[in-house]
Amino acid sequence: MYAQQLTTASGPAGVQLAEIDEPDGTGLVVVDLHTAGVSFPDLLQTTGSYQIVRELPFVLGVEGAGVVRSAPADSGLRAGQRVAVLASDGAWQQTVAVAPDSVFPLPDSVSLEAGAGFLMNYLTVHFALDERARYRTGETVLVHGAAGGVGVAALQVAAALGLETIAVVSTEEKAGIAKANRADHVVLVDGWKDRVRDLTGGRGVDIILDPVGGDRFTDSLRSLAPNGRLVVLGFTGGEIPTVKVNRLLLRNISVLGAGWGEYARTNPGYTNRQWAALSPLVESGALRITEPTVYSFEHAVDALRTLETRSATGKIALSVRPS
């Protein structure tokens, strides 16, 4: 079968299309993938700067969607079933073999393209809001980088949970994307803090989801309401900010990390509990899974470069069947 492997830690240029053996599916669920998700951790791995460093060469990607080829009799899954998967051995390949608890049946309303981008971003955001920030219905959530993959998922999940949202974006084009994904308010990066103060009557917001980091971090702290929570999701802006903890003490605010992957790894069954919470929202239409921008398998490097240049909007995915 074909796979996209990282052969050298030299950035996206180190990714090459290769022929490899199909995985051994003994005791596992074998899924023929249709589409695979592209995420910021994939980009970090191409330079060896992700917290988990794997031995080269290896198959990139963590999430995908496809059709079950075979499954253990006691797995609750069946051949021909449409599913999303988490594949720790790489999802940028045509076929994966994974444990049953890493396979999630897709509702009929979710396409295989959208399903490939469901797990990483939507489960990360749900973890950030539910497990880390302990949201309360009616609270206000500010989302930085709101037109990116995580940002769009944040807007959709927050809307489904009954939270008011303020989207922060860098351009008018991205403002349109945020509005299309159910943002209640949209502000541009330039002057965003003052605009948020006006929108909240000077009170500030209850929760901030920040996958960007960088120089807006201090202003984020200043934009929290009393008892507010800033949840750190990543650093796509490149710079890892620091915090003076007296700011937290004086205003009774919190900075929280949301490392969904590590939490799920050390808490067996957590992702299945998340799926049980989110699936009914998807089936009812309260939670909408957006369609990604899909690149052909041969253009995986181009897909990564849209993340590298921060030109990507929404979720990016690969069609894993070469044309």
Secondary structure, 3 states (H helix, E strand, C coil): CEEEEECCCCCHHHEEEEECCCCCCCCCEEEEEEEEEECHHHHHHCCCCCCCCCCCCEECCCEEEEEEEECCCCCCCCCCCEEEEECCCCCCECEEEECHHHEEECCCCCCHHHHCCCHHHHHHHHHHHHHHCCCCCCCEEEECCCCEHHHHHHHHHHHHCCCEEEEEECCHHHHHHHHHCCCCEEEECCCHHHHHHHHCCCCCEEEEEECCCHHHHHHHHHCEEEEEEEEECCCCCCCCCCCCCHHHHHHCCEEEECCHHHHHHHCCCHHHHHHHHHHHHHHHCCCCCCCCEEEEHHHHHHHHHHHHCCCCCECEEEECCCC
